[in-house]
Amino acid sequence: MDIQLLKKQRFLFLEKVYNETQGDTSCMVDTEEIGQELGIDDRASRRIAQYLIDEGLLEALAIGGGIGISHNGVLEVEEALSNPDKPTQHFLPINIINIGSMNNSVVQQGTTNSTQTVTIKADNIADLKSFLLDLKVSLKKMQLSMESQNEVLAEIATLEAQANSPKPKHTIIGEALKSLRSVLEGVAGNLATPLFQVTLPHLINSFSQ
């Protein structure tokens, strides 16, 4: 079992419930439907939901898989999204990704009392948020394997965390976008739309400078 993937799935599951209920602890959603939206099979979804219930982040509201987010679950998601560099009580920092290369990164070596400033324009972040919304809609139509879909969802979580951070890191955003492109290139036709022919390359270029 891939423990890191399981941890990502747990957070994505909790975040999905948070988004579906808009953080309303009185709302109920279906465990298996949440899992299906994330590309997780029913059995795994039930295990993940039970873990989150045991941790006090979700609540079992009805027989048959009806669940809702708890007050502690709302706090956990909002803390994770507001501080993507820091761990929460139950999860590691959500912007931790495996960066295979450090192209155009900001690194200082051998300096004394030096400073560097990287500015990410607000319109770039707005474009990123718009892209992520469109990607989530398109994801339902893509013929991705469960493994590939989980990879995409993990990168989306990373990008959303950075987009909502008061100090987004361009290197993390750029590498996550490149990872998305690599995954989607594996399925014929996925990149044959303006979203991926125009918007994605534009964003990669914007956050790789």
N, C-alpha and C positions, 0 to 999 in steps of 0.2 A: 504493500500500500504506500502510495506517495503521500507522506504526511504534510508536506508543504502544499500540495494541491488540495488536500482535504481541508486544511486551514483556510485556504483561499475560498473554497466552496462554502465553508461555514459563514465567512464574512459576507460573501456575495448573496447568500441565502437570506441572512439577516437584513442586509441592505435592501434586497428586493422586497421583503415584507414591509420594511420601513417606507419604501417608495410607494408600494401599492396601497398602503393604509394612510400615506401622508403623515406618518407619525402619530396617528390617532389610535390610542390604546383601546378604544371601544369597537374598532373595525375588525372584521374577521376575513381571513383568506384561506384558501385550501392548500394544504401542504404539497400535494402532488402537482397541482397547477403551478405553484411557485417553482418547483423543481423542473417541470417541463419547460418553463420559460428560460431556465438556466441551462437546459440540456443535461439535467441530472435525472437518472432513472428513479422510479417511484420508491424502490427499497432504500436507496441511498438518501433520498429526500426525507424519508421518515426517520432515518438514523440521525441525519443532520438536525432535523427539527427537534427530535427528542433531546439531543445534546444541548441545543440552545434553550430548550425548556428547562432542563436540569440546571443550567447555569443562570436561570432567571431572566433571560433575555427575550424569550417568547413565552406565551401562555397558551395552554391547551383550552380551547373555548367550546369545542363540540366533538362528540364521538364521530369518528370517521375522517379525522384530519383537519378539522377547523382550528386554526391558530390565529393568534394576534400578537402584536408586539407589546412588550411590557414597558413600563416607564424606564426601567434600567436599560432595556434594549434601545429605546430612543436615545438616551444619554450616550450609550456606547457608540452608536452609529454617528451621531453628531460630533462626538469628541474625535472619532477617527477621521472624519472628513474635514474637521476644522484644524486638526493637527496631524497631517499625514506623515510627518517625520517622527512622531512619537508613538510608542506602543500604548494601547489601552489596557484595561484590566485583563481582557480576554484575548486580544489580538496583537500581533506584531505591527509595526508601522506599515500602513497599507501601500506606501509608495516604494517599498523594497522590491526591486525587480532585478533580474539577472542581466546586467549590462555587459554585453560581449565586447563592445568596443567603445572608445571614448572620443569619438570624432567631434571636433569643434567644442570640446569641453573647456571649462574654465578651471585651470589648475595652476597653482603657484608653487614654485619650488625655490629653495635657496634664497628667500627674501627676508628682509627684516622690516617690521613696522609697515608692511605694504598692505594696500587695500585694492579690491577690485569690485566693480559694480556691473551687474548685468540687468538690463531693463527689458521686460517683456511688455509689449504694448497691449493696452486693454482690448483693442480690436482683435488682436491675435487670439486672446483668451475667449472673446465672444465667438470668433470663428470656430475655435476648438469645441466650445460647448454646443454650437449648432451642429457641427459634424458628428459629435457623439450622439445627439438626439436622432439624427438621420441614420446613423449606423445601427442603433438599437432597433429601429423600424426595419431596416434592410436585413438585419441578422436573421429575422424570422423566415425570410425567403431564401436564405442561402442553404445550400446542401453541404453543411459542414459536419465532419465527424464530431462525436461528443468531445474527444480530446481537443480538437481544434476550436470548438465552440467555447470550451472552458478557458483555453488560452486567450481567446478574444475577450471574453468577459473579464478575465483577470487584468488585461491591459486597459479595458474600459474603466475598471475600478481605479486603477492607477492614475489614468488621465483625469477622471472626475475629481479625484482627491487633489491633484495638482491644480486643476482649473478653479477649485474652490479655496485653495490655499492663499493666504495673504502674501506669501512669497513663493510663487511657483518656480520650480527649477527647470530651466529650459533643456538641460541635458536629459533629465528623466523623461520629459515630455517627448523630446525628439526620438529617443531610443524606443519608447513605448509605441510611438507612431510607426517607426520602422519595423518593429516586431509585428504590429498589426498587418502591415503590408506583406511581410514575409508569409504569415499564416494564410492570408486571403489569396495570395498568388498561387497557393497549392490547389485551389479549386477553379477550374476553368469557368470563365464568365464572371467571376466575382468582381473583377476590376474593370469590366467593360461598361462602366456607368460614369457619369460626370462626377459623382461623389468620390470615386477612386481614381479617375483619370485626371481630375483637375484639383479638387479640394484637398485630397490626401497629400499629393506631391507639394502643393502650396504650403500646407501646414508643416510638413517635414522640412522644407526649405526655411520656413519662418523660424522654426525652433532649433535649427541646426547651425544658425549663423552665430 
